[in-house]
């Protein structure tokens, strides 16, 4: 016959084993996490649409309990949907999955993480490889040399016309017209260097395109494309949007 003392010891051992193995339902842990005062304050701030305040409150909840999966889940949602910080959202979502390994919404959270990684990739334009970067630097150097030569031609032209200062560009980027001084007797009027006007091109944004891929498609510099489209936000490009494409 088993003594009562031994029964008590067996029950105590079973209880300790259940605690160590995590056999208790996860709802008990979740309920305790969601009763924490900072967590409750964070929920209240979300309801009042004070999202920055909610982030601060859930952060304090993590200071009290660094293993609060519920606080990580709330922060992941806030950073993903309310502050557009994909890196922070990915961190908190992954911490949630690590702390709550058997979460029923694990697959949904993984999908959220995948979407945030896509957003993070959009924000970081791919850099050209080293040989490509070298070619771009050489092209920039050649363009710079051509601009210097063109500038010297204009300065020489205005000097021959008796004008020492090259006219400054107006607000629209065009130079003011200056009537050249009449040439001296026996002096011929110099002809200004020809300036060829490049046709203006536009591009209609297609699905999956980025400023970098569009610049490569037309063989132009990324900086030139961005300068031709002031205010363009790579993160908010829309399908069908038209962009100005500068000349090569």
SEZANU-951050 format. One line per 5 residues: number of its first residue (from 1); their letters; for each residue x, y, z of N, C-alpha, C, O. Coordinates in Angstrom, 3 decimals. Each point is the difference from the previous one (the first is absolute). Layout:
# SEZANU-951050
NUM> A> X,Y,Z,X,Y,Z,X,Y,Z,X,Y,Z | ...
This chain:
# SEZANU-951050
1> XXXXX> 0.858,-1.197,0.000,-0.858,1.197,0.000,0.893,1.247,0.000,0.961,0.099,0.763 | -1.314,0.863,-1.657,0.803,1.214,-0.131,-0.360,0.964,1.111,-1.176,0.266,0.246 | 2.163,0.243,0.404,-0.243,0.908,1.112,-0.421,1.377,-0.517,0.361,0.367,-1.119 | -1.121,0.407,1.914,-0.423,1.358,-0.413,1.179,0.911,-0.283,-0.070,0.868,-0.870 | 1.156,-1.067,1.608,1.177,0.850,-0.218,0.563,-0.220,-1.394,0.383,0.946,-0.689
6> XXXXX> -0.339,-2.219,0.285,0.547,-0.299,-1.324,-0.907,0.532,-1.109,0.481,0.471,-1.031 | -1.798,-0.549,1.249,-0.942,0.543,-0.978,0.218,1.495,-0.160,-0.011,0.533,-1.110 | 0.211,0.133,2.242,0.227,1.449,-0.043,1.266,0.333,-0.767,0.034,0.957,-0.773 | 1.012,-1.753,0.991,1.259,0.246,-0.702,-0.154,-0.232,-1.502,0.558,0.740,-0.810 | -1.317,-1.771,0.446,-0.221,-0.278,-1.424,-0.769,1.128,-0.676,0.324,0.400,-1.118
11> XXXXX> -1.329,0.102,1.793,-0.788,1.103,-0.555,0.853,1.254,-0.146,-0.107,0.720,-0.993 | 0.961,-0.460,1.998,0.866,1.174,-0.059,0.981,-0.118,-1.160,0.278,0.973,-0.701 | 0.246,-2.202,0.510,0.936,-0.210,-1.108,-0.692,0.201,-1.336,0.579,0.586,-0.915 | -1.812,-1.064,0.792,-0.752,0.176,-1.248,-0.272,1.469,-0.272,0.064,0.456,-1.142 | -0.371,0.287,2.216,-0.261,1.435,-0.167,1.256,0.727,-0.483,-0.060,0.823,-0.914
16> XXXXX> 1.188,-1.134,1.533,1.254,0.647,-0.415,0.346,-0.353,-1.441,0.473,0.847,-0.758 | -0.713,-2.107,0.386,0.282,-0.389,-1.377,-0.874,0.746,-0.979,0.465,0.384,-1.074 | -1.710,-0.173,1.415,-0.911,0.738,-0.884,0.450,1.432,-0.155,-0.087,0.573,-1.086 | 0.572,0.010,2.178,0.475,1.386,-0.070,1.210,0.099,-0.901,0.090,0.888,-0.848 | 0.866,-1.830,1.044,1.236,0.053,-0.783,-0.252,-0.285,-1.469,0.688,0.565,-0.850
21> XXXXX> -1.631,-1.407,0.524,-0.271,-0.361,-1.397,-0.937,0.965,-0.681,-0.234,-0.099,-1.205 | -0.305,1.032,1.966,-0.915,0.959,-0.615,-1.319,-0.629,-0.379,-0.597,0.366,-1.012 | 0.121,-1.336,1.837,-1.231,-0.721,-0.344,-1.256,0.755,0.373,-1.095,-0.397,-0.399 | 1.221,1.456,1.141,-1.183,0.779,0.328,-0.464,0.768,-1.216,0.828,0.365,-0.834 | -2.090,-0.108,0.699,-0.509,0.696,-1.189,0.610,1.388,-0.137,0.179,0.701,0.996
26> XXXXX> 0.149,-0.291,-2.255,0.623,1.317,-0.199,-0.908,1.151,0.373,0.469,1.115,0.230 | -1.763,-1.374,-0.167,-0.924,1.089,0.334,0.283,0.555,1.387,-0.168,1.196,0.240 | 0.608,-2.080,0.693,0.283,0.476,1.353,1.124,1.021,-0.037,-0.093,1.052,0.633 | 1.162,-1.357,-1.375,1.111,0.944,-0.105,-0.429,1.279,-0.693,0.368,1.094,0.429 | -1.147,-1.221,-1.504,-0.439,1.180,-0.740,-0.866,0.909,0.866,0.126,1.223,-0.050
31> XXXXX> -1.000,-1.826,0.839,-0.873,0.804,0.855,0.804,0.769,1.034,-0.309,1.152,0.305 | 1.349,-1.796,0.239,0.841,0.698,0.972,0.735,1.170,-0.655,0.108,1.078,0.584 | 0.392,-1.298,-1.791,0.708,1.070,-0.710,-0.926,1.183,-0.280,0.411,1.155,0.104 | -1.644,-1.446,-0.455,-0.931,1.061,-0.390,-0.627,0.701,1.195,-0.728,0.978,-0.169 | 1.001,-1.467,1.376,-0.473,0.683,1.205,1.017,1.010,0.524,-0.306,0.784,0.899
36> XXXXX> 1.516,-0.802,-1.459,1.052,0.916,0.446,-0.447,1.446,-0.236,-0.509,0.301,-1.079 | 0.683,0.614,2.062,-0.535,1.374,-0.130,0.477,0.747,-1.244,-0.799,0.670,-0.655 | 2.078,-0.770,0.319,0.492,0.697,-1.190,-0.643,-0.564,-1.268,-0.288,0.741,-0.939 | 0.068,-2.054,0.919,-0.648,-0.610,-1.164,-1.432,0.522,-0.139,-0.445,0.329,-1.100 | -0.265,-0.256,2.215,-1.382,0.510,-0.038,-0.025,1.457,-0.458,-0.887,0.401,-0.753
41> XXXXX> 1.865,0.394,1.210,0.069,1.399,-0.427,0.282,0.087,-1.508,-0.531,0.867,-0.693 | 1.372,-1.777,0.206,0.273,-0.019,-1.435,-1.253,-0.296,-0.804,-0.250,0.653,-1.014 | -0.546,-1.630,1.448,-1.254,-0.312,-0.684,-0.935,1.211,0.002,-0.658,0.287,-1.000 | 0.605,0.410,2.116,-0.867,1.184,0.089,0.463,1.082,-0.967,-0.828,0.676,-0.612 | 2.122,-0.505,0.468,0.523,1.020,-0.907,-0.242,-0.393,-1.456,-0.222,0.866,-0.845
46> XXXXX> 0.263,-2.149,0.549,-0.348,-0.435,-1.360,-1.449,0.355,-0.302,-0.314,0.490,-1.085 | -0.566,-0.738,2.047,-1.421,0.319,-0.204,-0.236,1.486,-0.205,-0.928,0.394,-0.707 | 1.770,0.439,1.329,-0.136,1.452,-0.178,0.870,0.514,-1.150,0.140,1.210,-0.179 | 0.448,-2.130,-0.601,0.816,0.310,-1.179,1.266,0.787,0.345,0.539,0.724,-0.838 | -0.071,-0.872,2.081,1.289,0.568,0.395,1.057,-1.094,-0.203,0.440,-0.642,0.953
51> XXXXX> -0.048,0.450,-2.212,0.839,-1.149,-0.324,1.424,0.144,0.542,0.598,-0.987,0.428 | -0.057,2.192,-0.444,1.341,0.186,0.555,-0.002,-0.248,1.505,0.922,-0.616,0.535 | -1.963,1.097,0.144,-0.113,-0.270,1.430,-0.172,-1.484,0.277,0.517,-0.520,0.990 | -1.257,-0.170,-1.881,-0.180,-1.445,0.171,1.328,-0.728,-0.125,0.271,-0.935,0.754 | 0.564,1.361,-1.706,1.320,-0.621,-0.159,0.821,0.169,1.276,0.680,-0.931,0.433
56> XXXXX> -0.746,2.116,0.166,0.745,0.233,1.241,-0.513,-0.897,1.127,0.790,-0.532,0.781 | -2.113,0.365,-0.696,-0.567,-0.813,1.075,0.360,-1.469,-0.168,0.380,-0.659,0.968 | -0.494,0.143,-2.177,0.361,-1.408,-0.214,1.504,-0.220,0.202,0.426,-1.072,0.429 | 0.369,2.098,-0.744,1.429,-0.097,0.266,0.276,-0.113,1.493,0.872,-0.761,0.417 | -1.619,1.520,0.392,0.159,-0.086,1.457,-0.471,-1.358,0.509,0.556,-0.538,0.957
61> XXXXX> -1.593,-0.018,-1.608,-0.454,-1.337,0.384,1.109,-1.023,-0.224,0.134,-0.944,0.778 | 0.661,1.121,-1.829,1.124,-0.899,-0.249,1.125,0.218,0.998,0.730,-0.936,0.325 | -0.582,2.164,0.166,1.008,0.243,1.027,-0.361,-0.760,1.276,0.876,-0.528,0.684 | -2.176,0.477,-0.370,-0.451,-0.730,1.179,0.120,-1.503,-0.226,0.447,-0.736,0.880 | -0.855,0.285,-2.081,0.025,-1.423,-0.326,0.566,-0.176,-1.417,-0.755,0.050,-0.971
66> XXXXX> 2.079,-0.255,0.840,0.611,-0.129,-1.331,-0.536,-1.183,-0.799,0.206,-0.066,-1.212 | -0.891,-0.869,1.872,-0.521,-1.183,-0.692,-1.487,0.140,-0.339,-0.674,-0.996,-0.264 | 0.174,2.209,0.272,-1.417,0.219,-0.315,-0.220,-0.100,-1.508,0.228,0.960,-0.737 | -0.670,-2.123,0.293,-0.275,-0.189,-1.430,-1.128,0.924,-0.457,0.014,0.488,-1.130 | -0.982,-0.250,2.002,-1.130,0.861,-0.363,0.461,1.420,-0.317,-0.492,0.619,-0.943
71> XXXXX> 1.444,-0.098,1.739,0.514,1.346,-0.255,0.760,0.041,-1.324,-0.112,0.973,-0.745 | 0.883,-2.017,0.446,0.715,-0.052,-1.279,-0.991,-0.020,-1.175,0.226,0.653,-1.018 | -1.301,-1.391,1.164,-0.990,-0.071,-1.080,-0.636,1.368,-0.252,-0.171,0.408,-1.149 | -0.174,0.290,2.216,-0.607,1.324,-0.155,0.985,0.978,-0.650,-0.382,0.788,-0.866 | 1.649,-0.843,1.286,1.007,0.892,-0.579,0.250,-0.330,-1.464,0.194,0.903,-0.813
76> XXXXX> -0.197,-2.194,0.466,0.171,-0.372,-1.402,-1.090,0.592,-0.864,0.271,0.520,-1.082 | -1.511,-0.595,1.558,-1.131,0.569,-0.747,0.114,1.514,-0.118,-0.237,0.558,-1.071 | 0.600,0.114,2.167,0.108,1.461,-0.023,1.087,0.467,-0.958,-0.215,0.932,-0.775 | 1.375,-1.567,0.822,1.090,0.412,-0.889,-0.315,-0.315,-1.460,0.446,0.717,-0.896 | -1.206,-1.780,0.647,-0.323,-0.370,-1.380,-1.096,0.873,-0.579,0.093,0.429,-1.150
81> XXXXX> -1.137,-0.157,1.934,-1.197,0.645,-0.546,-0.102,1.488,0.315,-0.671,0.731,-0.730 | 1.313,-0.264,1.789,-0.233,1.376,0.441,1.222,0.907,-0.098,-0.153,1.221,-0.036 | 1.354,-1.780,-0.007,1.180,0.861,-0.086,0.885,-0.323,-1.197,1.008,0.670,-0.221 | -1.373,-1.691,-0.555,0.760,-0.370,-1.210,1.485,-0.201,0.310,0.870,0.567,-0.662 | -0.600,-1.384,1.681,1.382,-0.338,0.354,0.143,-1.521,-0.146,-0.105,-0.725,0.989
86> XXXXX> 0.345,0.236,-2.219,0.011,-1.452,-0.221,1.063,-0.733,0.790,-0.232,-1.129,0.434 | 1.399,1.740,-0.232,1.064,-0.685,0.730,-0.428,-0.289,1.440,0.205,-1.105,0.502 | -0.802,2.107,0.163,-0.467,-0.195,1.375,-1.149,-1.002,0.045,-0.085,-0.807,0.925 | -0.807,0.858,-1.930,-1.120,-0.937,-0.043,0.496,-1.439,-0.118,-0.502,-0.891,0.685 | 1.492,0.665,-1.557,0.552,-1.347,-0.176,0.597,-0.511,1.315,-0.204,-1.155,0.374
91> XXXXX> 0.937,2.019,0.319,0.630,-0.398,1.256,-1.041,-0.475,1.014,0.142,-1.074,0.584 | -1.187,1.876,-0.378,-0.988,-0.342,1.027,-0.851,-1.194,-0.415,-0.361,-0.814,0.850 | 0.032,0.687,-2.127,-0.739,-1.183,-0.443,0.823,-1.279,0.221,-0.533,-1.014,0.453 | 1.819,1.067,-0.771,0.847,-1.183,0.173,0.182,-0.343,1.474,0.059,-1.175,0.361 | 0.031,2.201,0.500,0.087,-0.255,1.442,-1.292,-0.649,0.504,0.038,-0.877,0.863
96> XXXXX> -1.166,1.305,-1.397,-1.285,-0.593,0.378,-0.018,-1.490,-0.338,-0.394,-0.821,0.829 | 0.820,0.470,-2.049,0.000,-1.410,-0.402,0.980,-0.821,0.834,-0.255,-1.171,0.281 | 1.366,1.772,0.113,0.979,-0.730,0.799,-0.521,-0.259,1.409,0.235,-1.065,0.570 | -0.946,2.048,-0.009,-0.512,-0.145,1.359,-1.266,-0.853,0.053,-0.247,-0.688,0.990 | -0.549,0.734,-2.050,-1.241,-0.781,-0.032,0.073,-0.947,-1.198,-0.588,0.251,-1.052
101> XXXXX> 1.323,-1.338,1.241,0.328,-0.898,-1.110,-1.218,-0.715,-0.569,-0.019,-0.346,-1.181 | -0.990,0.123,2.002,-1.186,-0.734,-0.457,-1.185,0.932,-0.227,-1.153,-0.402,0.159 | 1.438,1.643,-0.529,-1.079,0.971,-0.198,-0.905,-0.426,-1.157,0.479,-0.458,-1.037 | -1.785,0.611,1.225,-0.950,-0.379,-1.045,0.124,0.893,-1.232,-0.302,-0.430,-1.113 | 0.743,1.667,1.310,0.106,0.946,-1.122,1.416,0.056,-0.558,0.371,0.980,-0.647
106> XXXXX> 0.429,-2.025,0.889,1.399,0.030,-0.416,0.137,0.193,-1.508,0.843,0.782,-0.442 | -1.653,-1.478,-0.355,0.103,0.109,-1.450,-0.358,1.407,-0.472,0.633,0.536,-0.909 | -1.651,0.057,1.531,-0.368,1.383,-0.349,1.134,0.963,0.316,0.283,0.903,-0.787 | 0.363,-1.086,1.924,1.108,0.871,0.385,1.162,-0.175,-0.970,0.666,0.979,-0.338 | -0.409,-2.194,-0.113,1.069,-0.213,-0.989,-0.300,0.736,-1.305,0.904,0.532,-0.643
111> XXXXX> -2.160,-0.507,0.264,-0.375,0.754,-1.203,0.228,1.496,0.203,0.453,0.698,-0.906 | -0.776,-0.213,2.114,0.268,1.413,0.305,1.498,0.296,-0.100,0.402,1.028,-0.544 | 0.414,-1.935,1.071,1.452,0.188,-0.052,0.476,0.044,-1.439,0.851,0.818,-0.349 | -1.393,-1.689,-0.489,0.393,-0.031,-1.414,-0.334,1.317,-0.688,0.802,0.528,-0.772 | -1.994,0.000,1.057,-0.392,1.281,-0.616,0.875,1.145,0.485,0.342,0.890,-0.779
116> XXXXX> 0.022,-0.903,2.056,0.863,1.057,0.518,1.397,-0.081,-0.601,0.642,1.028,-0.214 | -0.166,-2.235,-0.059,1.293,-0.143,-0.662,-0.061,0.545,-1.429,0.974,0.568,-0.493 | -2.119,-0.741,-0.168,-0.165,0.577,-1.331,0.034,1.522,0.063,0.621,0.648,-0.843 | -1.295,-0.078,1.851,0.010,1.457,0.152,1.413,0.498,0.290,0.415,1.045,-0.502 | 0.307,-1.791,1.305,1.368,0.393,0.325,0.883,-0.057,-1.242,0.878,0.844,-0.178
121> XXXXX> -1.106,-1.830,-0.674,0.800,-0.122,-1.229,-0.300,1.146,-0.954,0.900,0.475,-0.693 | -2.163,-0.020,0.645,-0.352,1.108,-0.879,0.703,1.293,0.416,0.358,0.831,-0.835 | -0.173,-0.686,2.147,0.600,1.238,0.499,1.490,0.077,-0.271,0.585,1.083,0.041 | 0.037,-2.229,-0.318,1.442,-0.032,-0.240,0.220,-0.325,-1.468,-0.176,-1.147,-0.411 | 0.558,2.137,-0.384,0.225,-0.220,-1.424,1.260,-0.841,-0.182,1.005,0.227,0.672
126> XXXXX> -1.061,-1.203,-1.587,1.197,-0.820,-0.225,1.148,0.817,-0.555,-0.197,0.846,-0.872 | 1.394,-1.095,1.373,1.187,0.723,-0.456,0.633,-0.737,-1.166,-0.044,-1.230,-0.038 | 0.630,1.942,-0.912,0.652,-0.671,-1.124,1.241,-0.747,0.462,0.579,0.314,1.040 | -0.180,-1.302,-1.823,1.202,-0.758,0.317,1.218,0.887,-0.189,-0.115,1.097,-0.547 | 1.272,-1.551,0.986,1.212,0.809,-0.079,0.360,0.407,-1.429,0.296,1.173,-0.227
131> XXXXX> -0.307,-2.110,-0.771,0.291,0.440,-1.374,-1.014,1.022,-0.501,0.365,0.965,-0.672 | -1.645,-1.180,1.002,-1.025,0.954,-0.426,0.188,1.354,0.645,-0.192,1.036,-0.638 | 0.568,-1.046,1.905,0.238,1.258,0.701,1.171,0.748,-0.614,-0.029,1.226,-0.116 | 1.063,-1.967,-0.277,1.162,0.632,-0.632,-0.394,0.658,-1.315,0.438,1.109,-0.304 | -1.278,-1.808,-0.481,-0.445,0.581,-1.282,-0.818,1.265,0.226,0.139,0.976,-0.738
136> XXXXX> -0.993,-0.995,1.760,-0.815,1.184,0.282,0.879,1.176,0.418,-0.258,1.141,-0.383 | 1.298,-1.423,1.170,0.912,1.067,0.402,0.724,0.580,-1.212,0.203,1.210,-0.091 | 0.184,-2.087,-0.840,0.661,0.478,-1.213,-0.952,0.850,-0.838,0.409,1.020,-0.555 | -1.676,-1.429,0.458,-0.984,0.783,-0.746,-0.215,1.365,0.635,-0.113,1.010,-0.694 | 0.055,-0.991,2.034,-0.168,1.281,0.697,1.198,0.920,-0.254,-0.161,1.205,-0.193
141> XXXXX> 1.352,-1.785,0.195,1.192,0.804,-0.246,-0.021,0.578,-1.416,0.375,1.153,-0.207 | -0.817,-1.958,-0.767,-0.080,0.482,-1.381,-1.048,1.100,-0.149,0.229,0.998,-0.683 | -1.388,-1.189,1.331,-1.033,1.034,-0.045,0.494,1.296,0.641,-0.282,1.091,-0.495 | 1.011,-1.219,1.586,0.544,1.180,0.666,0.985,0.738,-0.907,0.009,1.230,-0.054 | 0.822,-2.001,-0.660,0.959,0.611,-0.925,-0.724,0.739,-1.137,0.397,1.106,-0.370
146> XXXXX> -1.457,-1.714,-0.183,-0.755,0.633,-1.071,-0.676,1.285,0.475,-0.055,0.990,-0.730 | -0.464,-1.015,1.972,-0.629,1.209,0.542,1.017,1.123,0.178,-0.309,1.165,-0.253 | 1.525,-1.510,0.691,1.033,1.027,0.146,0.364,0.603,-1.354,0.175,1.213,-0.115 | -0.060,-2.056,-0.905,0.325,0.510,-1.335,-1.117,0.905,-0.513,0.269,1.052,-0.580 | -1.518,-1.458,0.791,-1.134,0.820,-0.446,-0.007,1.344,0.720,-0.291,1.035,-0.600
151> XXXXX> 0.612,-1.061,1.884,0.034,1.236,0.772,1.090,0.939,-0.523,-0.209,1.209,-0.099 | 1.366,-1.771,-0.231,1.088,0.828,-0.537,-0.371,0.600,-1.350,0.371,1.136,-0.297 | -1.102,-1.892,-0.526,-0.436,0.535,-1.297,-0.904,1.213,0.188,0.144,1.011,-0.688 | -1.084,-1.130,1.637,-0.907,1.120,0.238,0.753,1.221,0.547,-0.264,1.132,-0.406 | 1.190,-1.369,1.317,0.763,1.119,0.541,0.804,0.698,-1.100,0.070,1.229,-0.040
156> XXXXX> 0.532,-2.013,-0.845,0.754,0.591,-1.104,-0.920,0.788,-0.932,0.374,1.063,-0.495 | -1.558,-1.580,0.263,-0.958,0.675,-0.870,-0.401,1.362,0.571,0.026,1.006,-0.710 | -0.397,-0.975,2.002,-0.415,1.267,0.601,1.174,0.966,0.137,-0.188,1.215,-0.044 | 1.390,-1.747,0.209,1.172,0.879,0.058,0.216,0.692,-1.347,0.349,1.180,-0.033 | -0.551,-1.890,-1.070,0.151,0.593,-1.325,-1.074,1.037,-0.280,0.207,0.922,-0.789
161> XXXXX> -1.373,-1.077,1.447,-1.080,0.958,-0.216,0.106,1.210,0.917,-0.849,0.889,-0.048 | 1.878,-0.847,0.881,0.173,1.135,0.902,-0.725,-0.166,1.310,-0.136,0.966,0.751 | -0.337,-2.168,-0.450,-0.687,-0.271,1.250,0.887,-0.885,0.845,0.397,-1.086,-0.422 | -0.090,1.551,1.610,0.929,-0.746,0.850,-0.708,-1.020,0.873,0.594,-1.001,0.401 | -1.873,1.253,-0.104,-0.710,-0.895,0.910,-0.957,-0.886,-0.779,-0.763,0.483,-0.837
166> XXXXX> 0.804,-1.749,1.107,-0.966,-0.919,-0.587,-1.314,0.171,0.739,-0.005,-0.015,1.231 | -1.125,0.181,-1.941,-1.275,0.225,0.675,-0.368,-1.155,0.913,0.165,-1.169,-0.346 | -0.667,1.525,1.523,-0.408,-1.026,0.959,-1.333,-0.582,-0.435,-0.816,0.714,-0.582 | 0.571,-2.004,0.852,-1.271,-0.600,-0.372,-1.133,0.574,0.830,0.183,0.379,1.156 | -1.366,-0.323,-1.772,-1.182,0.492,0.703,-0.555,-1.096,0.881,0.557,-1.096,0.063
171> XXXXX> -1.672,1.390,0.632,-0.595,-0.983,0.898,-0.460,-1.235,-0.753,-0.017,-1.096,0.560 | -0.359,1.260,-1.827,-0.459,-1.138,-0.782,1.138,-0.813,-0.562,-0.230,-1.032,-0.632 | 1.479,1.483,0.854,1.142,-0.733,-0.503,0.483,0.490,-1.343,1.023,-0.487,-0.481 | -1.721,1.448,-0.166,0.410,0.517,-1.296,0.835,1.258,0.193,-0.194,0.748,0.958 | 1.122,-0.527,-1.876,0.827,1.197,0.085,-0.723,1.187,-0.617,-0.721,-0.139,-0.988
176> XXXXX> 0.930,1.332,1.596,-0.597,1.214,-0.542,0.661,0.342,-1.333,1.207,-0.172,-0.167 | -1.995,0.648,-0.761,0.557,0.406,-1.284,0.744,1.328,0.144,-0.506,0.946,0.604 | 1.712,-0.891,-1.168,0.797,1.231,-0.005,0.337,0.320,-1.439,0.529,-0.839,-0.728 | -0.837,2.051,0.327,0.314,0.423,-1.363,1.481,0.303,-0.073,0.478,0.900,0.691 | 0.253,-1.626,-1.505,1.447,0.226,-0.059,0.319,1.403,-0.493,-0.731,0.587,-0.798
181> XXXXX> 1.857,-0.066,1.306,0.436,1.316,-0.483,0.396,-0.093,-1.469,0.443,-1.047,-0.471 | -0.608,2.168,-0.253,0.341,-0.019,-1.421,1.500,-0.217,-0.148,0.786,0.560,0.764 | -0.388,-1.360,-1.731,1.430,-0.266,-0.177,0.733,1.234,-0.477,-0.562,0.868,-0.667 | 1.817,-0.815,1.024,0.833,1.098,-0.472,0.214,-0.123,-1.500,-0.209,-1.062,-0.587 | 0.635,2.183,-0.033,0.203,-0.002,-1.434,1.083,-1.021,-0.364,1.074,-0.058,0.600
186> XXXXX> -1.405,-0.719,-1.587,0.930,-1.027,-0.455,-0.073,-1.289,0.803,0.715,-0.960,-0.287 | -1.600,0.942,1.316,-0.102,-1.210,0.839,-1.287,-0.728,-0.338,-1.063,0.615,-0.084 | 1.150,-1.845,-0.098,-1.181,-0.796,-0.320,-0.673,-0.456,1.285,0.640,-0.160,1.039 | -1.952,-0.044,-1.138,-0.763,-0.443,1.166,0.152,-1.491,0.168,-0.239,-0.776,-0.925 | 0.635,0.393,2.100,0.184,-1.432,0.260,-1.348,-0.688,0.128,-0.962,0.575,0.509
191> XXXXX> 0.909,-1.768,-0.961,-1.231,-0.789,0.096,0.050,-0.845,1.267,0.950,-0.754,0.213 | -1.975,0.882,0.626,0.017,-0.773,1.242,-0.030,-1.490,-0.293,-0.536,-0.426,-1.023 | 1.094,-0.341,1.894,-0.017,-1.450,-0.205,-1.420,-0.524,-0.070,-0.886,0.445,0.729 | 0.694,-1.388,-1.611,-1.339,-0.560,-0.184,-0.387,-0.823,1.213,0.803,-0.764,0.537 | -2.048,0.934,-0.116,-0.518,-0.759,1.120,-1.156,-0.846,-0.513,-1.033,0.529,-0.410
196> XXXXX> 1.205,-1.802,0.434,-1.041,-0.881,-0.493,-0.979,-0.315,1.120,0.391,-0.379,1.104 | -1.643,0.539,-1.407,-1.038,-0.303,0.972,-0.321,-1.487,-0.053,-0.290,-0.557,-1.059 | 0.350,-0.055,2.205,-0.311,-1.417,0.070,-1.509,-0.182,0.166,-0.637,0.727,0.762 | 0.076,-1.687,-1.469,-1.444,-0.228,0.145,-0.332,-0.474,1.415,0.760,-0.751,0.612 | -1.891,1.196,-0.114,-0.442,-0.378,1.333,-0.672,-1.370,-0.086,-0.896,-0.220,-0.815
201> XXXXX> 1.344,-0.686,1.668,-0.577,-1.331,0.019,-0.729,-0.234,1.319,0.368,0.554,1.036 | -1.394,-1.372,-1.091,-0.727,-0.387,1.214,-0.098,-1.512,0.041,0.054,-0.686,-1.020 | -0.200,0.197,2.241,-0.124,-1.443,0.200,-1.182,-0.261,0.914,-0.169,0.673,1.017 | -0.649,-1.653,-1.381,-1.137,-0.387,0.821,0.406,-1.179,0.881,0.392,-1.052,-0.506 | -0.486,1.227,1.822,0.478,-0.996,0.958,-0.807,-1.289,-0.128,-1.230,0.012,-0.039
206> XXXXX> 1.963,-1.123,-0.025,-0.612,-1.323,-0.045,0.150,-0.671,1.366,0.771,0.446,0.849 | -1.524,-1.525,-0.661,0.039,-0.722,1.273,1.394,-0.555,0.260,0.611,-0.598,-0.885 | -0.104,0.800,2.115,1.293,-0.532,0.405,1.184,0.870,-0.362,1.132,-0.342,0.344 | -1.353,1.470,-1.033,1.118,0.849,-0.400,0.437,0.907,1.144,-0.804,0.382,0.850 | 2.082,-0.045,-0.843,0.577,0.944,0.958,0.731,1.084,-0.784,0.289,-0.190,-1.181
211> XXXXX> 0.021,1.336,1.822,0.763,1.026,-0.715,1.300,-0.537,-0.581,0.413,0.405,-1.086 | 0.235,-1.321,1.813,1.272,-0.529,-0.498,-0.206,-0.826,-1.265,0.763,0.124,-0.958 | -1.818,-0.987,0.956,-0.232,-0.828,-1.185,-0.409,0.854,-1.197,0.346,-0.327,-1.135 | -1.081,1.420,1.370,-0.399,0.884,-1.095,1.219,0.727,-0.554,0.145,0.145,-1.214 | 0.741,0.319,2.119,1.210,0.690,-0.449,0.863,-0.929,-0.852,0.544,0.419,-1.021
216> XXXXX> -0.418,-1.676,1.439,0.788,-0.949,-0.781,-0.656,-0.292,-1.347,0.687,-0.193,-1.003 | -2.018,0.162,0.985,-0.705,-0.287,-1.253,0.304,1.051,-1.055,0.141,-0.333,-1.177 | -0.038,1.606,1.580,0.243,1.077,-0.960,1.473,0.392,-0.080,0.370,0.880,-0.777 | 0.472,-1.536,1.582,1.423,0.295,-0.062,0.365,1.359,0.551,0.934,0.637,-0.488 | -1.670,-0.175,1.517,0.291,1.300,0.608,0.424,-0.218,1.439,-0.191,-1.078,0.564
221> XXXXX> 0.767,2.114,0.020,0.420,-0.066,1.397,-1.213,0.084,0.920,-0.962,0.711,-0.290 | 1.016,-1.454,1.419,-1.093,0.031,0.961,-0.197,1.411,0.555,-1.134,0.451,0.159 | 2.237,0.249,0.139,-0.110,1.362,0.522,-0.680,0.923,-1.008,-0.780,0.873,0.381 | 1.078,-1.066,-1.673,-0.609,0.838,-1.035,-1.502,-0.255,-0.078,-0.792,0.928,-0.158 | 0.407,-2.217,0.273,-1.421,-0.326,-0.039,-0.730,0.617,1.188,-1.091,0.547,-0.162
226> XXXXX> 1.683,-0.630,1.359,-0.644,0.573,1.193,-0.067,1.520,-0.106,-0.982,0.605,0.430 | 2.036,0.031,-1.007,-0.004,1.453,-0.146,-1.059,0.452,-1.002,-0.550,1.094,0.126 | 0.264,-1.933,-1.120,-1.015,0.352,-1.003,-1.414,-0.187,0.528,-0.967,0.413,-0.641 | 0.845,-1.039,1.819,-1.316,-0.227,0.593,0.020,0.448,1.455,-0.017,-0.838,0.902 | 0.054,2.154,-0.657,0.069,0.495,1.383,-1.169,-0.513,0.836,-1.138,-0.058,-0.465
231> XXXXX> 1.435,-0.304,1.676,-1.045,-0.457,0.899,-0.371,-1.458,-0.174,-0.907,-0.478,0.680 | 1.579,-0.252,-1.573,-0.319,-1.404,-0.223,0.418,-0.820,1.218,1.147,0.062,0.442 | -2.088,-0.825,0.088,0.278,-0.872,1.152,0.036,-1.440,-0.495,-1.038,-0.534,-0.392 | 2.223,-0.120,0.398,0.090,-1.370,-0.521,-0.952,-0.966,0.691,-0.424,-0.987,-0.601 | 0.081,1.264,1.869,-0.870,-0.911,0.733,-1.457,0.115,-0.452,-0.784,-0.929,0.198
236> XXXXX> 0.417,2.063,-0.804,-1.407,0.236,-0.330,-0.250,0.115,-1.491,-0.976,0.619,-0.424 | 1.843,-1.203,-0.363,-0.234,-0.032,-1.439,-1.213,-0.871,-0.295,-0.176,-1.057,0.605 | -0.656,1.503,-1.531,-1.218,-0.717,-0.324,0.034,-0.460,-1.449,0.582,0.658,-0.863 | -1.211,-1.793,0.612,-0.101,-0.505,-1.370,-0.787,0.996,-0.840,-1.079,0.440,0.395 | 1.624,-0.087,-1.554,-0.651,0.980,-0.866,0.527,1.408,0.174,-0.286,0.872,-0.821
241> XXXXX> 1.055,-0.630,1.881,0.568,1.326,0.237,1.015,0.334,-1.100,0.765,-0.869,-0.418 | -0.755,2.091,-0.040,0.909,0.403,-1.073,1.208,0.742,0.581,-0.140,0.882,0.846 | 1.321,-1.261,-1.319,1.237,0.611,0.459,0.705,0.645,-1.181,-0.055,-0.507,-1.121 | 0.714,1.621,1.376,0.843,0.641,-1.009,1.323,-0.745,-0.069,0.617,-0.290,1.025 | -0.194,-0.013,-2.230,1.263,-0.714,-0.206,0.997,0.976,-0.636,-0.219,0.427,-1.134
246> XXX> 1.297,-0.062,1.818,0.966,0.954,-0.548,0.780,-0.604,-1.153,0.031,-1.217,-0.183 | 0.600,2.094,-0.592,0.837,-0.469,-1.107,1.252,-0.644,0.553,0.407,0.289,1.126 | 0.209,-1.163,-1.912,1.225,-0.679,0.425,1.132,1.009,0.130,1.121,-0.371,0.349
